[in-house]
Amino acid sequence: MSTVSAAFRLVRAGWVLVREGVVAVLPGEELSGLPKFGWRLARLFTRRRALAYERSDRLAKAVVRLGPSYVKLGQFLATRPDVVGNDMALDLAMLQDKMHTFPTAEAVAAVEASLGRKLGDLYKQFGDPVAAASIAQVHAAETVDGGVARKVAVKVIRPGVRRRFFQDLESYFLAARLQEKYIPSSRRLRPVEVTETLAQTTRIEMDLRLEAAALSELGQSTREDPGFRVPSVDWERTGRDVLTMEWVDGVKMNDIAGLQSAGHDLKAIATNLIQSFLRHTLRDGFFHADMHPGNLFVEANGTIVAVDLGIAGRLGKKERRFLAEILYGFITRDYLRVAEVHFEAGYVPRQHNVSAFAQAIRAIGEPIHGQPAETISMAKLLTLLFEVTELFDMATRPELILLQKTMVVVEGVARTLDPAFNMWKTAEPVVGGWIAGNLGPRGLLADARDGGKAILTLIRQAPELAARTERLSREIDLMAEHGLRFDEATARAIGKAEARYSRSGRVALWVIALTLVYIAWKLH
């Protein structure tokens, strides 16, 4: 029955997308056969008034009708241009995560249930909501500790949002399985794995203790950074469903007129924003991955304060080196080195030719050097680079795609503040400094130290590794003698999974077909 209900929810979502004209604006002329027929049918059922809207407006209206979980789906897919395409990813990135508020009484009940204390014991004052998003809303409140009053922001999970989201997740998984089964060309994008990533990301985002931990970590790593910080966390008043943090007094970065009237230097703010983001990415390998202007405040002294750290990105040392070297390689026009970095990182399979890959990268880099520096987009460069790497079978790297998406947003904010913003001149001190410290003599010493630690760890594990090797050798001998066998439970589980997969596909197709017949009958 869960498959049937998921199919009905999927059909409803499809119908809303059709009626709001989202399907009609897709590039259907390139399709053929049944998909093209479906696209043409969708155009017939589009609302007339929807035809007057731009594609991004149609998408926004459809998502609002579908509810909070689809807002979150849209935000997630905005980080995956490899799945939805660059144009659609940009439209999704523009979705405003603004929803209707829910009653303060429900927020109070959620706070008391999560923290196990009465509201009056936690806060001196607890006001009405000041902002609401798909997963939570924020209240202004006041605490008193040691006789000192302090204004705070209290983020509270929306009631019922977990149940609603995980119900819709069933529909997402059904759509992904059908896509993999009936559209072979989409299998390389691994839609089921993408949906699993969405589920895991949202589980993390719906536990506000984890957002508090991310704020604490970023606050610790940036405590000495000039002109950038995040709100401090009140851990005593933070739980799974509630996050209490410092109240931020400042001007939102999307309020250009407000920033100007407050006397801020917009060019200096743009420079500080980009350098802070690159510093977090390269130095710490941990960055705020949702830095749209609504999440960025500027205090009276010019300090940038970033809020809403529900989505964070991480890069390992290999990914940071990869990013720094390719940026530096494009700056110095050393395209062969950029190509070699891709192969050294293992991102491009070895069967491809390094020189041929360098030639493809040159096709990206050379046009850039013929343009004024202030018109060159680092984010666009990374987008073109990832498009070229697809030709050389570079596997999807979710961490790099999230970085690319965040860089697109941050660079866009910087250019809003300063239309003549020079991305390369601004980035050079941070990127050059990181390369000098990590790829020069100091970097070699650090690598040697890390290598020594790895060797010592391997030596300590040598007895255990030898025992595992001996067991594996015996199991291979038995397999060669008797063949590969499953135990009864494994065989039964495989059979059930295969039967469920086939049955769910048939049920979904019947539900979709019957619904379309009913809709056509009603319209007739």
Backbone hydrogen bonds, N-H to C=O, Kabsch-Sander energy under -0.5 kcal/mol:
donor,donor_aa,acceptor,acceptor_aa,energy
5,S,1,M,-2.6
6,A,2,S,-2.2
7,A,3,T,-2.2
8,F,4,V,-2.3
9,R,5,S,-2.3
10,L,6,A,-2.2
11,V,7,A,-2.5
12,R,8,F,-2.5
13,A,9,R,-2.3
14,G,10,L,-2.4
15,W,11,V,-2.6
16,V,12,R,-2.3
17,L,13,A,-2.3
18,V,14,G,-2.1
19,R,15,W,-2.9
20,E,16,V,-2.3
21,G,18,V,-1.5
22,V,17,L,-1.9
23,V,17,L,-1.1
25,V,21,G,-1.0
26,L,23,V,-1.3
28,G,26,L,-2.6
30,E,27,P,-1.0
31,L,28,G,-1.9
36,K,32,S,-0.5
37,F,33,G,-1.8
38,G,34,L,-2.6
39,W,35,P,-2.1
40,R,36,K,-2.3
41,L,37,F,-2.4
42,A,38,G,-2.2
43,R,39,W,-1.6
44,L,40,R,-1.3
45,F,41,L,-1.4
46,T,42,A,-0.5
46,T,43,R,-0.6
47,R,19,R,-2.5
51,L,47,R,-0.8
51,L,48,R,-1.0
52,A,49,R,-1.0
53,Y,50,A,-1.4
58,R,54,E,-2.3
59,L,55,R,-2.3
60,A,56,S,-2.1
61,K,57,D,-2.4
62,A,58,R,-2.2
63,V,59,L,-2.4
64,V,60,A,-2.1
65,R,61,K,-1.8
66,L,62,A,-1.8
67,G,63,V,-1.8
70,Y,67,G,-1.0
71,V,67,G,-1.2
72,K,68,P,-2.0
73,L,69,S,-1.9
74,G,70,Y,-2.4
75,Q,71,V,-2.4
76,F,72,K,-2.3
77,L,73,L,-2.7
78,A,74,G,-1.5
79,T,75,Q,-0.5
79,T,76,F,-1.6
80,R,77,L,-1.7
83,V,80,R,-1.9
84,V,80,R,-1.8
85,G,81,P,-1.8
89,A,85,G,-2.1
90,L,86,N,-2.1
91,D,87,D,-1.9
92,L,88,M,-2.6
93,A,89,A,-2.2
94,M,90,L,-0.9
94,M,91,D,-0.6
95,L,92,L,-1.5
97,D,95,L,-0.7
98,K,96,Q,-2.3
99,M,132,A,-1.7
106,E,103,P,-0.6
107,A,103,P,-1.5
108,V,104,T,-2.6
109,A,105,A,-2.0
110,A,106,E,-2.0
111,V,107,A,-2.4
112,E,108,V,-2.6
113,A,109,A,-2.2
114,S,110,A,-2.1
115,L,111,V,-2.5
116,G,112,E,-1.8
121,D,118,K,-1.0
122,L,118,K,-0.8
122,L,119,L,-1.2
123,Y,119,L,-2.9
124,K,142,E,-2.7
125,Q,142,E,-1.4
127,G,140,A,-3.1
130,V,138,V,-3.2
131,A,138,V,-1.2
133,A,136,A,-3.1
137,Q,156,V,-2.1
138,V,131,A,-2.8
139,H,154,V,-2.7
140,A,128,D,-0.9
141,A,152,V,-2.5
142,E,125,Q,-2.3
143,T,150,R,-2.8
145,D,148,V,-2.2
148,V,145,D,-1.5
149,A,147,G,-0.6
150,R,143,T,-2.6
152,V,141,A,-2.6
153,A,245,M,-2.9
154,V,139,H,-2.9
155,K,153,A,-0.6
155,K,243,L,-3.2
156,V,137,Q,-2.9
156,V,154,V,-0.5
157,I,241,D,-2.2
158,R,135,I,-3.3
161,V,158,R,-1.8
164,R,160,G,-2.3
165,F,161,V,-2.5
166,F,162,R,-2.6
167,Q,163,R,-1.7
168,D,164,R,-2.1
169,L,165,F,-1.9
170,E,166,F,-0.9
170,E,167,Q,-0.6
171,S,167,Q,-0.8
172,Y,168,D,-2.0
173,F,169,L,-2.7
174,L,170,E,-2.1
175,A,171,S,-2.6
176,A,172,Y,-2.3
177,R,173,F,-2.6
178,L,174,L,-2.5
179,Q,175,A,-2.3
180,E,176,A,-2.4
181,K,177,R,-2.1
182,Y,178,L,-2.7
183,I,179,Q,-2.1
186,S,183,I,-2.0
187,R,184,P,-1.7
189,L,186,S,-1.5
190,R,187,R,-1.5
194,V,190,R,-2.3
195,T,191,P,-2.2
196,E,192,V,-2.2
197,T,193,E,-2.2
198,L,194,V,-2.1
199,A,195,T,-2.5
200,Q,196,E,-2.3
201,T,197,T,-2.8
202,T,198,L,-2.4
203,R,199,A,-2.1
204,I,200,Q,-1.9
205,E,201,T,-2.2
206,M,202,T,-2.0
207,D,204,I,-1.4
208,L,206,M,-0.7
208,L,240,R,-2.4
210,L,207,D,-1.6
211,E,207,D,-1.0
212,A,208,L,-2.1
213,A,209,R,-1.9
214,A,210,L,-2.0
215,L,211,E,-2.5
216,S,212,A,-2.4
217,E,213,A,-2.5
218,L,214,A,-2.7
219,G,215,L,-2.5
220,Q,216,S,-2.1
221,S,217,E,-2.2
222,T,218,L,-1.4
223,R,220,Q,-0.8
225,D,222,T,-1.5
228,F,225,D,-0.8
229,R,304,I,-2.1
234,D,244,T,-2.9
235,W,233,V,-1.0
237,R,234,D,-1.0
238,T,235,W,-1.4
239,G,242,V,-3.1
243,L,155,K,-2.4
245,M,153,A,-2.5
245,M,243,L,-0.5
246,E,232,S,-2.5
247,W,151,K,-1.5
249,D,247,W,-0.6
250,G,248,V,-0.7
251,V,298,V,-2.3
253,M,293,P,-0.9
253,M,296,L,-2.7
254,N,293,P,-0.6
255,D,252,K,-1.9
256,I,254,N,-1.0
259,L,255,D,-2.2
260,Q,256,I,-2.3
261,S,257,A,-2.7
262,A,258,G,-1.5
263,G,260,Q,-1.5
264,H,259,L,-2.2
266,L,264,H,-0.9
269,I,265,D,-2.0
270,A,266,L,-2.3
271,T,267,K,-2.2
272,N,268,A,-2.4
273,L,269,I,-2.5
274,I,270,A,-2.1
275,Q,271,T,-2.4
276,S,272,N,-2.2
277,F,273,L,-2.2
278,L,274,I,-2.5
279,R,275,Q,-2.2
280,H,276,S,-2.5
281,T,277,F,-2.3
282,L,278,L,-2.9
283,R,279,R,-1.9
284,D,279,R,-0.9
284,D,280,H,-0.8
285,G,280,H,-1.2
286,F,280,H,-1.5
287,F,313,G,-2.4
289,A,311,I,-1.9
292,H,290,D,-1.2
295,N,292,H,-2.4
296,L,293,P,-1.2
297,F,305,V,-2.6
298,V,251,V,-2.1
299,E,297,F,-0.5
299,E,303,T,-2.8
302,G,299,E,-2.2
304,I,227,G,-2.5
305,V,297,F,-2.8
306,A,229,R,-1.8
306,A,304,I,-0.5
307,V,295,N,-2.6
312,A,310,G,-0.5
313,G,287,F,-2.9
315,L,285,G,-2.1
320,R,316,G,-2.3
321,R,317,K,-2.4
322,F,318,K,-2.3
323,L,319,E,-2.5
324,A,320,R,-2.5
325,E,321,R,-2.6
326,I,322,F,-2.2
327,L,323,L,-2.1
328,Y,324,A,-2.5
329,G,325,E,-2.5
330,F,326,I,-2.1
331,I,327,L,-1.9
332,T,328,Y,-2.3
333,R,329,G,-0.8
334,D,329,G,-2.2
335,Y,333,R,-1.2
338,V,334,D,-1.6
339,A,335,Y,-2.3
340,E,336,L,-2.5
341,V,337,R,-2.2
342,H,338,V,-1.4
343,F,339,A,-1.6
344,E,340,E,-3.0
345,A,341,V,-2.2
346,G,343,F,-0.9
347,Y,342,H,-2.0
348,V,342,H,-1.0
352,H,349,P,-1.5
357,F,353,N,-2.1
358,A,354,V,-2.5
359,Q,355,S,-1.9
360,A,356,A,-1.7
361,I,357,F,-2.0
362,R,358,A,-2.2
363,A,359,Q,-1.4
364,I,360,A,-0.5
364,I,361,I,-1.1
365,G,361,I,-2.4
366,E,362,R,-2.6
368,I,364,I,-0.7
369,H,365,G,-1.3
370,G,367,P,-0.9
371,Q,368,I,-1.8
375,T,372,P,-1.9
376,I,373,A,-1.1
378,M,376,I,-0.6
381,L,377,S,-2.0
382,L,378,M,-2.1
383,T,379,A,-2.0
384,L,380,K,-2.6
385,L,381,L,-2.4
386,F,382,L,-2.4
387,E,383,T,-1.7
388,V,384,L,-2.2
389,T,385,L,-2.3
390,E,386,F,-1.1
391,L,387,E,-0.6
391,L,388,V,-1.2
392,F,388,V,-0.5
392,F,389,T,-1.0
393,D,390,E,-1.6
394,M,389,T,-2.2
395,A,347,Y,-0.8
400,L,397,R,-0.7
401,I,397,R,-2.2
402,L,398,P,-2.4
403,L,399,E,-1.5
404,Q,400,L,-2.5
405,K,401,I,-2.7
406,T,402,L,-2.3
407,M,403,L,-2.6
408,V,404,Q,-2.3
409,V,405,K,-1.9
410,V,406,T,-2.9
411,E,407,M,-2.7
412,G,408,V,-1.9
413,V,409,V,-2.2
414,A,410,V,-2.3
415,R,411,E,-2.2
416,T,412,G,-1.5
417,L,413,V,-1.8
418,D,414,A,-2.2
421,F,418,D,-1.9
423,M,421,F,-0.9
426,T,422,N,-1.8
427,A,423,M,-2.3
428,E,424,W,-1.9
430,V,427,A,-0.5
431,V,427,A,-2.8
432,G,428,E,-3.1
433,G,429,P,-1.6
434,W,430,V,-2.2
435,I,431,V,-2.3
436,A,432,G,-2.4
437,G,433,G,-2.0
438,N,434,W,-2.0
439,L,435,I,-2.8
440,G,435,I,-0.5
444,L,440,G,-2.2
445,L,441,P,-2.2
446,A,442,R,-2.2
447,D,443,G,-2.5
448,A,444,L,-2.5
449,R,445,L,-2.3
450,D,446,A,-2.5
451,G,447,D,-2.8
452,G,448,A,-2.2
453,K,449,R,-2.0
454,A,450,D,-2.2
455,I,451,G,-2.2
456,L,452,G,-2.3
457,T,453,K,-2.4
458,L,454,A,-2.3
459,I,455,I,-2.4
460,R,456,L,-2.2
461,Q,457,T,-1.6
462,A,459,I,-1.0
465,L,461,Q,-2.7
466,A,462,A,-2.4
467,A,463,P,-2.0
468,R,464,E,-2.3
469,T,465,L,-2.4
470,E,466,A,-2.1
471,R,467,A,-2.2
472,L,468,R,-2.7
473,S,469,T,-2.3
474,R,470,E,-1.9
475,E,471,R,-2.3
476,I,472,L,-2.3
477,D,473,S,-2.0
478,L,474,R,-2.2
479,M,475,E,-2.3
480,A,476,I,-2.5
481,E,477,D,-1.6
482,H,478,L,-2.9
483,G,479,M,-2.6
491,A,487,D,-2.2
492,R,488,E,-2.3
493,A,489,A,-2.2
494,I,490,T,-2.3
495,G,491,A,-2.1
496,K,492,R,-2.2
497,A,493,A,-2.4
498,E,494,I,-2.3
499,A,495,G,-2.2
500,R,496,K,-2.7
501,Y,497,A,-2.3
502,S,498,E,-2.2
503,R,499,A,-2.5
504,S,500,R,-2.7
505,G,501,Y,-1.6
506,R,502,S,-2.0
507,V,503,R,-2.7
508,A,504,S,-2.3
509,L,505,G,-2.1
510,W,506,R,-2.3
511,V,507,V,-2.6
512,I,508,A,-2.6
513,A,509,L,-2.5
514,L,510,W,-2.7
515,T,511,V,-2.3
516,L,512,I,-2.3
517,V,513,A,-2.2
518,Y,514,L,-2.3
519,I,515,T,-2.6
520,A,516,L,-2.7
521,W,517,V,-2.3
522,K,518,Y,-2.4
523,L,519,I,-2.5
524,H,520,A,-2.0
